[in-house]
Amino acid sequence: MSKVQKTKKSKVKASITPKTMEELLSLSSTPLKTFSRGEFVIGTVVEMRPKTLFLDIGGKTEGIITGKELGLVSDFASQLKVGDKIKVQIRVLENERGQTLLSLRKTAFEQSWQFFQKSLKEKSTVKIKGKEVNRGGVVVIAPFGLFGFIPGSQIGKKFEGDPANLVGRQVEARVLEVDQTKNRLVFSERMVSEPKVVAKEKKMMEDLKEGKEFEAKIMRVEPFGLFITISIKKEELELEGLVHISEVSWEKVAGLNRIYKAGDKVKVVLLNKIGEKLQFSIKRLITDPWADIKKKYPPETSVSGKIVEITNFGALVNLEPGIEGLIHISKIPPTTILKAGEKVKCFIEHVDQQRRRLSLELAPTSKPIGYK
């Protein structure tokens, strides 16, 4: 076909007024894309309205994000501008108006975490709003609709350190921790309202030596441990830390609130520093009862103890504070019924110091059959 013929044909084709979609598509020089529901595509923002976002996705019509779908990503969408290219997901191939409905949720979710990672790195502030008091602090609503948490220790004096005073209020805060895998966002209000005090406390924490003993005051008793403060008289400041329940006693502890209350004074030792968190111990001030367990309880030693728990695998017997042994169910005669609280006599069968396990065997309470 000659160039003249091609030109004539193109002129004839251009002169035709399309009457159907098929004719319109046949005249298009660029083939239009076809999509499938759930597919991710790259769209270009072409128009922004208060309740609808229009994107060019290369289809026969523009794709839209509207209604509740837009409301769910309003924080993220408000940062977009015409010309931006973003990844969207096909929700509905064609509605009653012939429009393709899109979703921006996955992209908004991914980029919102990137926003907080950047904020953490740059030490910038974000606006958050207190939602409800939770164990040890307050749950907050963060930008992009994510939930975060402010520990009680990170609430400044202007709010009296009380999580309840943040509920329903919008405040500025700094990002302390970002962990998308655990869906964990932690903020600090104090770092914004009391930056000089926080900086001074940080310097004090850096100077603390692990193994140093302190007299502490219990601020809060939680199921998982004791929140305490230690005073540094030289600086006239207090530092907060945690005594985890596993560091309260060498014995098993059930119900810390039965033993301790806010205001109690306790002696503690600094266990370690994890980031800007201080971990203390009470039990490390006392000798570990398992330290010389093999010397104290060699095999076949006769001992007495009190049954503290009956389990499906045997009976747990307390020999002394911090030392419990197990009478395995296979070592309990079928005719013998043991009860919690009962005192029993046993023999030491085996000691595993590394795993802190002690096996016991019941001492016979009557003469064996045939005994003379």
C-alpha positions in Angstrom: 0.0 0.0 0.0 1.4 3.4 -1.0 1.8 6.4 1.3 -1.0 8.2 -0.6 -3.3 5.2 -0.1 -2.5 5.0 3.6 -3.1 8.8 3.9 -6.5 8.5 2.1 -7.5 5.5 4.3 -6.5 7.4 7.5 -8.5 10.4 6.3 -11.6 8.3 5.6 -11.2 6.6 9.0 -10.9 9.9 10.7 -14.0 11.2 9.0 -16.1 8.4 10.4 -18.1 9.4 13.5 -18.0 6.5 15.9 -21.5 5.3 16.9 -20.6 2.4 19.2 -17.9 1.6 21.7 -16.4 -1.0 19.3 -16.1 1.8 16.6 -14.5 4.1 19.1 -11.9 1.4 20.2 -11.1 0.6 16.5 -10.3 4.3 15.9 -8.0 4.5 19.0 -4.3 4.4 18.1 -3.4 3.3 21.7 -4.8 -0.1 22.8 -6.8 0.2 26.1 -5.9 -1.9 29.0 -8.1 -4.6 30.4 -8.2 -5.4 34.1 -9.3 -8.0 36.5 -10.8 -7.5 40.0 -8.2 -7.3 42.7 -5.4 -6.4 40.3 -2.9 -3.7 41.3 -2.1 -1.0 38.7 -0.4 2.4 38.6 -2.7 5.3 38.2 -2.1 9.0 37.7 -4.1 11.5 39.7 -6.0 13.7 37.2 -8.6 15.4 39.4 -9.2 15.9 43.1 -12.6 16.7 44.6 -13.7 16.7 48.2 -15.5 13.4 48.0 -13.9 11.8 44.9 -10.4 11.2 43.5 -10.1 10.6 39.8 -7.2 8.6 38.3 -6.1 7.7 34.8 -5.3 4.0 34.8 -5.2 3.5 31.0 -8.7 2.1 30.8 -11.6 3.2 28.7 -12.8 5.4 31.6 -11.1 7.0 34.6 -10.9 5.1 37.8 -12.3 6.7 41.0 -11.8 6.4 44.7 -14.9 7.7 46.5 -17.2 7.4 49.5 -16.1 5.3 52.4 -13.1 4.0 50.5 -11.8 7.5 50.3 -12.6 8.3 53.9 -10.5 5.4 55.1 -7.4 6.9 53.4 -8.3 10.6 53.8 -5.0 11.5 55.6 -3.0 9.9 52.9 -5.1 11.2 50.0 -4.9 14.8 51.3 -1.2 14.7 50.6 -1.6 13.8 46.9 -1.7 16.3 44.0 -2.6 16.2 40.4 0.0 14.3 38.4 1.1 12.0 41.2 1.5 8.3 40.2 0.3 5.8 42.8 -0.4 2.1 43.1 -4.1 1.3 43.3 -6.2 -1.8 43.4 -9.2 -2.6 41.2 -12.3 -3.1 43.4 -15.1 -3.0 40.8 -14.5 -3.3 37.1 -17.5 -1.2 36.2 -20.3 0.3 38.2 -23.7 1.4 36.9 -22.1 4.6 35.5 -19.4 2.7 33.7 -16.7 3.8 36.2 -13.9 1.6 37.6 -13.9 1.7 41.4 -10.4 1.7 43.0 -8.9 1.2 46.4 -5.9 3.0 47.9 -5.9 1.2 51.2 -2.9 -1.1 50.7 -0.7 1.7 49.4 -1.8 4.1 52.1 -1.1 1.5 54.8 2.4 0.8 53.4 3.3 4.4 53.0 1.9 5.4 56.4 4.4 3.1 58.2 7.2 4.7 56.0 6.0 8.1 57.2 6.4 7.1 60.9 9.8 5.5 60.2 10.9 8.8 58.6 9.5 10.7 61.6 11.4 8.5 64.0 14.6 9.0 62.0 14.2 12.8 61.7 12.9 13.2 65.2 9.9 15.2 64.0 6.6 15.7 65.8 3.2 14.4 64.8 -0.3 15.2 65.9 -2.2 12.5 67.7 -5.4 12.2 69.7 -6.1 10.3 72.9 -8.7 7.6 72.4 -8.9 5.6 75.6 -6.9 4.6 78.7 -5.2 1.2 78.5 -3.0 -0.7 80.8 -0.1 1.5 81.7 -0.9 4.4 79.3 -3.3 5.7 76.7 -4.2 4.5 73.2 -4.1 7.2 70.6 -5.3 7.8 67.1 -2.3 8.6 64.9 -2.2 10.1 61.3 -3.4 7.8 58.6 -5.9 6.2 61.0 -3.3 4.0 62.7 -3.5 3.4 66.5 -0.6 4.0 68.7 0.3 4.1 72.4 1.7 6.6 74.9 3.1 4.9 78.1 2.3 6.7 81.3 6.0 7.5 81.7 5.9 9.5 78.5 3.1 11.9 79.6 4.3 15.3 80.8 3.5 17.3 84.0 1.1 19.5 82.1 -1.2 16.5 82.0 -0.1 15.4 85.5 1.3 12.2 84.0 -2.2 10.9 84.0 -3.3 9.0 80.8 -6.9 9.9 81.4 -6.1 13.6 80.9 -5.2 12.9 77.2 -8.4 11.2 76.3 -10.2 13.2 73.6 -7.3 15.8 73.4 -5.1 16.4 70.4 -1.4 16.8 71.3 1.9 16.8 69.5 4.2 13.9 70.2 7.5 12.3 69.1 7.7 8.8 67.7 9.6 6.4 70.1 9.1 3.1 68.4 7.9 1.8 65.0 7.3 -1.9 64.3 5.0 -2.7 61.4 5.3 -6.5 61.9 3.8 -6.1 65.4 1.5 -3.3 64.4 3.2 -1.3 67.2 3.5 2.5 67.3 4.8 4.2 70.5 4.9 7.9 71.1 6.2 10.4 73.7 4.3 13.5 74.7 7.0 14.5 77.2 9.7 14.8 74.6 7.7 17.6 73.1 6.4 19.4 76.2 9.5 18.8 78.4 12.4 18.5 76.0 15.1 19.9 78.4 14.0 17.6 81.3 13.9 14.6 78.9 17.4 15.4 77.6 18.7 15.7 81.2 17.1 12.4 82.1 18.7 10.7 79.1 22.1 11.9 80.1 21.5 10.5 83.6 20.4 7.2 82.3 23.6 6.9 80.2 25.7 7.4 83.4 23.9 4.7 85.4 25.8 1.5 85.9 24.2 -1.9 85.7 24.3 -3.7 89.1 23.9 -0.4 91.0 21.4 -0.6 93.9 18.7 1.9 94.5 15.8 2.6 96.9 12.7 2.9 94.7 9.1 4.0 95.0 6.3 2.0 93.4 4.2 4.2 91.1 1.9 1.6 89.6 1.2 -2.1 90.0 0.4 -4.0 86.8 -0.2 -7.7 86.2 3.1 -7.9 84.4 5.2 -6.0 86.8 6.0 -3.0 89.0 6.5 0.5 87.6 9.0 2.3 89.9 10.9 5.5 90.2 14.4 6.1 91.5 15.6 9.5 92.7 18.9 11.0 91.7 19.3 13.5 94.5 22.2 15.3 92.9 20.1 16.2 89.9 16.7 16.4 91.8 15.2 14.2 89.1 13.4 10.9 89.1 13.8 8.1 86.5 11.1 5.5 85.9 11.7 1.8 85.3 10.1 -1.6 85.4 10.5 -4.6 87.6 9.1 -7.4 85.5 7.1 -10.0 87.4 9.8 -12.5 86.6 12.3 -10.3 88.5 10.2 -9.8 91.6 11.0 -13.0 93.4 12.7 -16.4 92.9 9.3 -17.9 93.8 6.4 -17.9 91.5 4.3 -14.7 92.1 0.6 -14.7 91.5 -1.2 -11.4 92.0 1.3 -8.6 92.5 -1.4 -6.3 93.8 -1.8 -8.6 96.8 1.8 -8.0 97.8 2.5 -4.4 96.6 0.7 -1.1 96.3 1.5 2.3 94.9 3.7 4.3 97.3 5.5 1.2 98.7 9.3 1.5 99.0 11.4 -1.3 97.7 15.1 -2.0 97.1 16.1 -2.7 93.5 19.2 -3.3 91.4 19.6 -2.0 87.8 19.5 -5.1 85.6 20.0 -3.5 82.2 19.2 -0.6 79.9 17.3 -1.3 76.7 17.2 1.8 74.6 15.7 4.4 76.9 14.1 1.8 79.2 15.4 0.8 82.6 14.9 -2.8 83.8 15.3 -3.4 87.5 15.2 -6.5 89.7 14.2 -7.2 93.3 15.1 -10.8 93.5 18.7 -10.3 92.3 19.4 -8.7 95.7 18.9 -12.2 97.2 21.0 -15.2 96.5 19.6 -17.5 93.9 18.4 -20.6 95.8 19.3 -22.7 92.8 23.0 -21.6 93.0 24.1 -24.5 95.2 21.1 -26.8 94.6 23.2 -29.9 93.9 25.1 -29.6 97.2 21.9 -29.0 99.2 19.8 -31.6 97.5 21.9 -34.5 96.3 20.0 -37.6 94.9 18.2 -39.8 97.4 18.1 -37.0 100.0 15.0 -37.2 102.2 13.0 -34.0 102.1 9.6 -32.6 103.2 7.5 -30.1 101.4 4.1 -28.7 100.7 2.0 -29.5 97.6 1.3 -26.2 95.9 -0.4 -27.4 92.7 -1.9 -30.6 91.2 -1.5 -30.8 87.4 -2.3 -33.3 84.8 1.4 -34.4 84.8 1.9 -34.6 88.5 2.2 -32.7 91.8 4.4 -29.6 92.4 6.0 -29.5 95.8 7.5 -26.5 97.4 10.6 -27.4 99.4 11.7 -23.8 100.3 11.2 -20.3 98.9 12.1 -20.5 95.2 12.6 -24.2 95.1 9.9 -26.5 93.7 10.1 -30.1 92.7 7.8 -32.4 90.7 6.4 -35.7 91.6 5.6 -37.1 88.2 2.2 -38.7 87.8 3.9 -42.0 86.9 5.5 -41.9 90.4 2.2 -41.5 92.2 0.5 -44.9 93.1 -3.1 -45.2 91.7 -4.5 -45.6 95.2 -2.7 -42.4 96.5 -4.7 -39.1 96.3 -2.7 -35.9 96.7 -4.2 -32.5 97.4 -2.9 -29.0 97.2 -1.8 -27.7 100.6 -0.9 -31.2 101.8 2.5 -31.9 103.4 4.4 -34.8 101.9 7.7 -36.6 102.4 9.8 -37.3 99.4 13.2 -38.4 98.1 15.3 -36.3 95.6 15.4 -38.4 92.4 17.2 -36.0 90.0 18.4 -32.4 89.9 18.8 -30.4 86.6 20.3 -27.1 87.7 20.6 -25.6 84.3 16.9 -26.1 83.5 15.9 -25.4 87.1 14.1 -28.7 87.5 13.9 -31.1 90.4 12.4 -34.5 90.2 10.9 -36.1 93.4 9.7 -39.5 94.4 7.1 -40.0 97.2 8.5 -41.6 100.4 6.5 -44.8 101.3 4.0 -44.2 104.1 3.5 -47.9 104.9 5.6 -51.0 104.9 5.8 -52.8 101.6 4.0 -56.1 101.2 6.3 -59.0 102.3 8.4 -56.7 104.5 9.7 -58.5 107.7 
